[in-house]
Amino acid sequence: MNLSPLITLNYEGVKNALLRNTTLIHISVVVASLFIIPAHTKIYYNQIMRINKYIASCTSLSRRKAEELISTGKIRVNDKIVRDLSAQIQSSDKVYLSSSVIPARQRSGKHPAGIQKTKGEFILLTPQEFVYYALNKPVGYTTTTADPHAEKLITDLVPKDPPVFPVGRLDKDTSGLIFLTNDGDFAQKMTHPKYEKEKEYIVETDKPLSEKSLVKLRTGIKLDDGTTAPAKVTPLCHSLEGGNPVKRESSQKKLHKEFNCLNKPNCYSITIHEGRNRQIRRMINAAGAKVMKLKRIRIGNFDLGDLKEGKYKNFDKIEQ
């Protein structure tokens, strides 16, 4: 494989040079950047991609998961099993995934975008276009797509093609912001603990939390699976803020109004960066209260804003 992507510059000056010299001129990307290239210049290049990135671009797998498949001999490039994580894929190469990786229920049915059924034990992979949806999940919808008994799935609220999966989770009784995508790398970066993506919630409890409970939440509270990381906890009622309501963006104020927060001493903004199962509910239980209403309003830099319940919008992952 040729591992050096080369650019052929096809503008008038080079054409004239070629007329005088039959040697084909290739200029590397670095050298080409030193030239002033006219706007009408056509640039041709060989697309070369590292194998783990190529697999991720064809599936919903993260690059790390793709590397596991490569190392265990689940990937074939053209006619050979490839275990080299540094291998490069060119546009002329055909990359195959072992059919044993695909769930049995999908082998005979329709495959996700980017996976094409072929004869034998391997399946041809083709690059797919990634999509990113931000959904305002209503209460009553199930986040997991693997529950055969779920009556309402959040994937019913977004387009079916290409197939997508939820990034993280919200339990059935929780509403608010959740992402759906077919980009495994994006999902990995949004959910892996090392990236510490903040998630902000509005929480209404059955009674006001004591100052002692607030301190525990802010310093880390003990749960059955370990002590939590410190959370940001802000009471949203006038009385708990000494008569000074918490300043918010206009879109966030609307969400607080939905909970009637400024008239209740038991309404809080809680921000965490962990992703344990039903974590907010368990934290509040450990603090001696019970969650009555829970809505996620922010993930990282992305606010729920004016997105209506049950609706979604496309976004660019650069926003995150």
C-alpha positions as CSV (number, residue, x, y, z in Angstrom):
1,M,0.0,0.0,0.0
2,N,1.2,3.5,-0.8
3,L,1.1,5.3,2.6
4,S,1.9,8.8,1.3
5,P,-1.2,10.8,0.1
6,L,-0.1,12.8,-2.8
7,I,-1.7,15.7,-4.5
8,T,-1.6,16.3,-8.2
9,L,-2.0,20.0,-9.0
10,N,-3.8,20.5,-12.3
11,Y,-3.6,24.2,-13.1
12,E,-2.4,26.1,-16.2
13,G,1.2,26.5,-15.1
14,V,1.7,22.9,-14.3
15,K,0.0,21.9,-17.6
16,N,2.5,24.0,-19.5
17,A,5.3,22.4,-17.5
18,L,4.0,18.9,-18.3
19,L,4.0,19.8,-22.0
20,R,7.7,20.6,-21.8
21,N,8.5,17.6,-19.6
22,T,6.7,14.2,-19.7
23,T,7.6,13.5,-16.1
24,L,4.4,13.5,-14.0
25,I,4.7,16.0,-11.2
26,H,3.4,15.1,-7.7
27,I,3.7,17.6,-5.0
28,S,3.2,16.5,-1.4
29,V,0.7,18.1,0.9
30,V,3.3,19.9,2.9
31,V,5.1,21.3,-0.1
32,A,1.9,22.2,-1.9
33,S,0.9,24.3,1.1
34,L,3.7,26.7,0.2
35,F,2.2,27.4,-3.2
36,I,-0.6,29.9,-4.0
37,I,-3.2,27.8,-5.7
38,P,-5.7,29.5,-7.9
39,A,-9.4,29.1,-7.0
40,H,-10.1,27.0,-10.0
41,T,-7.4,24.5,-9.2
42,K,-8.5,20.8,-9.1
43,I,-6.9,18.7,-6.5
44,Y,-6.9,14.9,-6.8
45,Y,-5.8,12.7,-3.9
46,N,-5.8,9.1,-2.7
47,Q,-7.9,8.7,0.4
48,I,-6.0,6.8,3.0
49,M,-7.4,6.0,6.4
50,R,-6.1,4.1,9.4
51,I,-7.9,0.8,9.7
52,N,-9.6,1.4,13.1
53,K,-11.0,4.7,11.9
54,Y,-12.3,3.1,8.7
55,I,-14.1,0.4,10.6
56,A,-15.6,3.0,12.9
57,S,-16.8,5.0,9.8
58,C,-18.6,1.9,8.5
59,T,-20.3,0.8,11.8
60,S,-21.5,2.1,15.1
61,L,-18.3,0.8,16.8
62,S,-15.8,3.0,18.5
63,R,-12.2,2.9,17.3
64,R,-11.2,1.2,20.5
65,K,-13.7,-1.6,19.9
66,A,-12.6,-1.8,16.3
67,E,-9.0,-2.4,17.5
68,E,-10.2,-5.3,19.6
69,L,-11.8,-6.9,16.5
70,I,-8.6,-6.3,14.6
71,S,-6.4,-7.9,17.3
72,T,-8.6,-10.9,17.5
73,G,-8.6,-11.7,13.8
74,K,-12.2,-10.5,13.1
75,I,-11.2,-8.2,10.2
76,R,-10.1,-9.1,6.7
77,V,-8.7,-6.7,4.2
78,N,-9.1,-8.0,0.6
79,D,-8.0,-11.6,1.0
80,K,-6.0,-11.5,4.2
81,I,-6.8,-11.4,7.9
82,V,-5.2,-8.2,9.3
83,R,-4.1,-7.9,12.9
84,D,-1.8,-4.8,12.5
85,L,-3.4,-1.8,14.2
86,S,-1.3,0.6,12.1
87,A,-2.6,-0.8,8.8
88,Q,-3.8,1.8,6.3
89,I,-6.9,1.5,4.1
90,Q,-7.1,2.9,0.6
91,S,-10.2,3.5,-1.4
92,S,-9.4,0.5,-3.6
93,D,-9.3,-1.9,-0.6
94,K,-12.3,-4.0,0.6
95,V,-12.7,-4.5,4.3
96,Y,-14.7,-7.3,5.8
97,L,-16.0,-8.0,9.3
98,S,-16.5,-11.5,10.7
99,S,-20.2,-12.4,10.7
100,S,-19.7,-13.8,14.2
101,V,-19.6,-10.2,15.5
102,I,-23.1,-9.5,14.1
103,P,-26.0,-10.5,16.5
104,A,-27.8,-13.7,15.2
105,R,-31.1,-11.8,14.8
106,Q,-29.4,-9.4,12.3
107,R,-27.6,-12.0,10.2
108,S,-30.7,-13.0,8.3
109,G,-32.5,-9.7,8.4
110,K,-31.6,-6.1,7.3
111,H,-28.2,-5.0,8.4
112,P,-27.4,-1.6,9.8
113,A,-26.1,1.0,7.3
114,G,-22.5,0.3,6.2
115,I,-22.8,-3.5,6.6
116,Q,-23.6,-5.6,3.5
117,K,-24.2,-9.3,3.6
118,T,-21.8,-11.4,1.5
119,K,-21.2,-15.1,1.1
120,G,-19.0,-16.9,3.5
121,E,-18.0,-15.9,7.1
122,F,-17.2,-12.3,6.5
123,I,-19.4,-9.2,5.7
124,L,-18.3,-6.3,3.5
125,L,-18.1,-2.9,5.2
126,T,-18.9,0.3,3.4
127,P,-18.5,3.9,4.8
128,Q,-21.7,5.4,6.1
129,E,-22.8,9.0,6.8
130,F,-22.9,9.8,10.5
131,V,-26.0,11.5,12.0
132,Y,-26.5,13.2,15.4
133,Y,-29.9,13.8,17.0
134,A,-30.7,15.7,20.1
135,L,-34.0,14.5,21.5
136,N,-36.3,15.8,24.3
137,K,-37.3,12.5,25.7
138,P,-40.8,12.3,27.2
139,V,-41.6,10.3,30.3
140,G,-42.7,6.8,29.5
141,Y,-40.2,6.1,26.7
142,T,-37.5,3.4,27.1
143,T,-34.0,4.3,26.2
144,T,-32.6,0.8,25.7
145,T,-33.3,-0.7,22.3
146,A,-32.7,-4.3,23.6
147,D,-35.9,-4.5,25.7
148,P,-38.4,-6.7,23.8
149,H,-41.2,-5.8,26.3
150,A,-40.8,-2.0,25.9
151,E,-44.0,-0.4,24.6
152,K,-42.4,2.9,23.5
153,L,-38.8,3.3,22.4
154,I,-37.0,6.6,21.9
155,T,-35.8,5.4,18.5
156,D,-39.5,5.6,17.4
157,L,-39.1,9.4,17.7
158,V,-36.3,9.8,15.2
159,P,-35.7,8.7,11.6
160,K,-35.3,5.0,11.0
161,D,-32.6,5.3,8.3
162,P,-29.8,5.2,9.1
163,P,-30.3,3.1,12.3
164,V,-29.1,5.0,15.4
165,F,-28.7,4.1,19.1
166,P,-29.0,6.2,22.3
167,V,-25.8,7.7,23.8
168,G,-26.0,6.9,27.5
169,R,-29.4,6.5,29.1
170,L,-32.4,8.1,30.8
171,D,-34.7,5.8,32.8
172,K,-38.3,5.5,31.7
173,D,-39.6,8.0,34.3
174,T,-37.0,10.7,33.4
175,S,-37.5,13.2,30.7
176,G,-35.1,15.5,28.9
177,L,-32.1,15.7,26.7
178,I,-30.5,12.6,25.2
179,F,-28.4,12.1,22.1
180,L,-28.9,9.4,19.4
181,T,-26.3,8.6,16.7
182,N,-24.6,5.9,14.6
183,D,-21.2,7.2,15.5
184,G,-19.5,4.9,18.0
185,D,-16.5,7.2,18.5
186,F,-18.8,10.1,19.4
187,A,-20.8,7.9,21.8
188,Q,-17.5,6.8,23.5
189,K,-16.3,10.4,24.0
190,M,-19.7,11.4,25.5
191,T,-20.1,8.5,27.9
192,H,-16.6,7.4,29.0
193,P,-15.8,8.6,32.5
194,K,-12.4,10.0,31.6
195,Y,-14.0,12.7,29.5
196,E,-16.1,13.9,32.4
197,K,-18.9,15.3,30.3
198,E,-21.2,17.3,32.6
199,K,-24.9,16.5,32.7
200,E,-27.3,18.9,34.3
201,Y,-30.7,18.0,35.7
202,I,-33.7,19.8,37.2
203,V,-34.9,17.8,40.2
204,E,-38.0,18.1,42.2
205,T,-38.0,16.2,45.5
206,D,-40.8,15.2,47.9
207,K,-39.3,17.6,50.5
208,P,-36.6,20.2,50.9
209,L,-33.1,18.8,51.4
210,S,-31.4,19.7,54.6
211,E,-28.1,21.6,54.6
212,K,-26.3,18.5,55.8
213,S,-27.7,16.5,52.8
214,L,-26.7,19.3,50.4
215,V,-23.1,19.1,51.7
216,K,-23.0,15.4,51.2
217,L,-24.2,15.7,47.6
218,R,-21.6,18.4,46.9
219,T,-18.7,16.5,48.4
220,G,-19.7,13.0,47.3
221,I,-22.4,10.7,48.8
222,K,-22.1,7.0,49.5
223,L,-24.1,4.7,47.3
224,D,-24.1,0.9,47.1
225,D,-21.6,1.0,44.2
226,G,-19.3,3.5,45.8
227,T,-19.1,7.1,46.7
228,T,-20.1,9.5,44.0
229,A,-17.9,12.3,42.6
230,P,-18.8,15.8,44.0
231,A,-22.0,17.2,42.4
232,K,-23.0,20.8,41.8
233,V,-26.2,21.3,43.6
234,T,-28.1,24.6,43.5
235,P,-31.5,25.3,45.1
236,L,-33.7,27.1,42.6
237,C,-36.2,28.6,45.0
238,H,-35.9,32.3,46.1
239,S,-36.1,31.4,49.8
240,L,-33.1,29.1,49.6
241,E,-31.0,31.7,47.8
242,G,-31.6,34.5,50.3
243,G,-34.1,36.2,48.0
244,N,-31.8,36.1,45.0
245,P,-33.0,33.7,42.3
246,V,-30.3,31.8,40.3
247,K,-29.5,33.7,37.1
248,R,-30.3,31.6,34.0
249,E,-30.4,31.9,30.2
250,S,-33.9,32.6,29.0
251,S,-34.3,29.1,27.5
252,Q,-33.4,27.5,30.8
253,K,-35.8,29.8,32.7
254,K,-38.6,28.3,30.7
255,L,-37.6,24.8,31.8
256,H,-37.4,26.0,35.4
257,K,-40.9,27.5,35.0
258,E,-42.1,24.1,33.8
259,F,-41.2,22.7,37.2
260,N,-42.5,25.9,38.9
261,C,-39.1,25.9,40.6
262,L,-39.0,29.5,41.9
263,N,-42.0,28.8,44.0
264,K,-40.9,25.6,45.5
265,P,-38.2,25.0,48.2
266,N,-37.7,21.4,47.0
267,C,-36.5,22.1,43.4
268,Y,-32.8,21.9,42.5
269,S,-30.3,22.1,39.7
270,I,-27.9,19.1,40.0
271,T,-24.9,18.6,37.7
272,I,-22.8,15.4,37.6
273,H,-20.2,14.0,35.2
274,E,-20.6,10.3,36.1
275,G,-23.1,8.0,34.3
276,R,-24.2,5.4,36.9
277,N,-27.5,3.7,36.5
278,R,-30.3,5.9,38.0
279,Q,-27.6,7.9,39.7
280,I,-29.6,11.1,40.5
281,R,-32.5,9.2,42.0
282,R,-30.2,7.1,44.1
283,M,-28.2,10.1,45.3
284,I,-31.4,11.8,46.4
285,N,-32.6,8.6,48.2
286,A,-29.3,8.5,50.0
287,A,-29.8,12.1,51.0
288,G,-33.0,11.2,52.7
289,A,-35.6,12.3,50.1
290,K,-37.3,11.0,47.0
291,V,-37.3,12.3,43.4
292,M,-40.8,13.3,42.3
293,K,-39.8,14.8,38.9
294,L,-36.5,14.6,37.0
295,K,-35.5,16.2,33.7
296,R,-32.1,16.5,32.0
297,I,-31.5,19.9,30.5
298,R,-27.8,19.9,29.5
299,I,-25.1,17.6,28.3
300,G,-21.6,19.2,28.0
301,N,-22.1,22.5,26.1
302,F,-25.5,21.4,24.6
303,D,-28.6,22.9,26.2
304,L,-32.1,21.5,25.7
305,G,-33.2,25.0,25.2
306,D,-36.6,25.4,23.4
307,L,-36.7,21.9,22.0
308,K,-40.2,20.6,22.5
309,E,-40.9,17.4,24.3
310,G,-41.0,14.4,21.9
311,K,-39.1,16.4,19.2
312,Y,-35.6,16.1,18.0
313,K,-33.1,18.2,16.0
314,N,-30.0,17.4,14.1
315,F,-26.7,18.9,15.3
316,D,-23.0,18.8,14.4
317,K,-20.8,16.9,16.8
318,I,-18.5,19.9,16.7
319,E,-21.0,21.6,18.9
320,Q,-19.9,19.1,21.6
